Amino acid sequence: MKHKENGLLYGPEDKVSYFQSGLLGLQHVLAMDVYVPPLIIAGLLSMTLDQKTGFLQVAFLACGIGTILQTKFFMKLPVSQGPSFVPIGAVAGVYAAYGAANGGMGTVLGSLAIGALLLIVLGVSGIYQKIINKLVPALVGGTIITCVGLSLLPSALNDNIFKATGNINQNIEIAAVTGAVMLLAITIGLRFPQFQKLFRVSSIVIALIVGTIFASSMGRVDWSVVANADWLSLPKFTALHYGFHFSLPAILTFVVIYMVLTTETTGTWFAMSAVVGEKISKKQWNRGIIGEGISCLVAAFLGTTPMTGYSTNAGVVSITGVASKRVFVSAGIWFIILGFFGKLSAFLSAVPAPVIGGIFSIICVIIMLNGLNVIRDLKIDESTTYILGIPIVLTMAVILLPDKVTQATPQMVQYLLGSPITVGAISAIILNLVMGHQDTEETVEDPKANVAEAK
């Protein structure tokens, strides 16, 4: 039942059984690692255990609501929303500057709400699509997708394997076993078509289960976290608790943050569009940014940080061959369930980082190759090589930039340097404007021709 044009087993509009979509939706949730940014922020804000639990719960709820809104009603592509790493420094800074525990969070949430409203206005006015159509032809879009994959890879390897807590040799062993199991499952699915639904489609779940069992045999899984968690608990510490406070400097800070997040989300949409081989229409661009704004507004009211499109899911779709929107709606439902059921949230957080790293690193490479695939049929000349190459260099430079250099820059520049994807995207756009041929007919809106032969 393979789709000839894009190599997918299930396209975005294909119906998957409710049981299978539920399983595959959980697979996306497990691969996204969305609990990390909230836990980092909770630590920086010195939250109590009760506050930290509540902060994680509302983050899950915002992920679920945002994912369903975007997939079903606005962007109408199989995309998932999740908390970004970009706002972490800004949230901590504004929180501390405006009273910390005595009103700081209210100022953060008020600023986030105003920024979200500006995103909605950007989409309603139709300006966003015009910007994309003018500034992002296929070459720039493919470059951005490539930079997305590259920017995530160091995090997959360093944060989840090499620099994760625990013995580094054990970390490498766990990651290697997990990655090998996933590749074995994919290979079985590809070699034996009758087993595709079982092995290729469920390859990430299989790898997560085996990797977690292997890690548990080494004593690397803290099951007491799951045992001590409540079965059911209602979200606490929402905007009803903190309130909304407004400050112009704080609002301007988060307007910059939203600009960075929008660039990241644009890269994610390009990546998913390339994987599924379907063009993004003008209306979709505008609806997508409206959905992004509403997702972030919901997150602000729930008392958590902004939501952004997660590029991880494009890699998951490419690996499993399943792009059904029903699966992504199921992922949204899982997130909402996690927002209320403490045991499930605790289990998710108990999955060892090296298990995630073993899977995540492969997903990053797949995303990067999808970006290169978008530009494979374009005419390559000397200027094109620079437009593609320099953003890749800058993306890696930002990733490897020493912290002391970053900390010596102005705060606004630090926000920019906190997002290698944004640096890569902005540099690709500027280089194309200066060195490119300005051929706006060949845009990323229709990547189908470039990805048809990818699989």
PyMOL commands that set and color helices and strands:
alter all, ss='L'
color gray80, all
select helices_A, chain A and resi 18-32+36-44+49-73+88-97+104-125+127-135+138-162+168-191+193-199+203-217+223-228+239-242+248-276+282-302+312-320+325-340+342-350+353-374+382-400+403-407+411-417+420-435+448-451
alter helices_A, ss='H'
color red, helices_A
select strands_A, chain A and resi 81-83+307-309
alter strands_A, ss='S'
color yellow, strands_A
deselect
rebuild
show_as cartoon
